[in-house]
Each structure stands twice: as C-alpha cells, then as structure tokens.
C-alpha cells in the first residue's frame, strides 16, 4: 500500500459525475492506493501512520481519499473498497473520518500547510 498524507489548510473535492462538492478546512487528507499483496491485517499499519500525523499536527479530521495513481499494481476494486471501509471503521473510534467515493473521477484542490512534516509519503 502507498499513502500520501497532507496536513491541509483547505481541501476541496468535487465528484466529476455528480458534481457534488465538499470543502474541508484544517484536516489531514490521506491519498491511498491498496496493492495486490495488501490484506485486512495490514490496515493497522496505515492507521498508525494517520494517527501519528494527527498527533503531530493536533488535528482529528481525516479525509480518506482512494487514489489509484500511486501504484500500477492495484488491488482488485472490490477488495480495495473493503479495505477502505475497514480503515474508516478502524479510525472512527478516535477521529472524525470522511471516506470519499471509491472508483469515481474527482476534481480536487489541496492547499497544504508548509511546516515540516505537513506532507508525508509511506510505502508498506
């Protein structure tokens, strides 16, 4: 699995097909690609990284953004969606979590803070 974490001043996302638009302020956006070897047991790894960033920046609003563009070795769609739902469930105990639509094209704008650690990449 691959993940980019952004501590965002502002994050805007619009579903291309439905034109539904959402705006989030001062949040953590987690762009995630699940890959063919990823399993449900691996969810804790990414959850811990998100928790660590949340603690470091003092924010508990998490946006989970399915982002296939980080890998060319993607997990099958239904299995990846299942992992996103499990990750959301894992994080909801301690965070305000929003899971963006899976398998749809999105237009988005990320305005990221410039402090050290505001952008992180992890490869598991």
Secondary structure, DSSP 8 states (H G I E B T S, - for coil): -EEEEEEEEEEEEEETTT--EEEEEEEEEEEEE-BTT--GGGHHHHHHHHHHHHHHHT--EEEEEE-GGG-SSB--HHHHHHHHHHHHHHHHTTSEEEE--SS--EEEEEEE--STTSEEEEE-
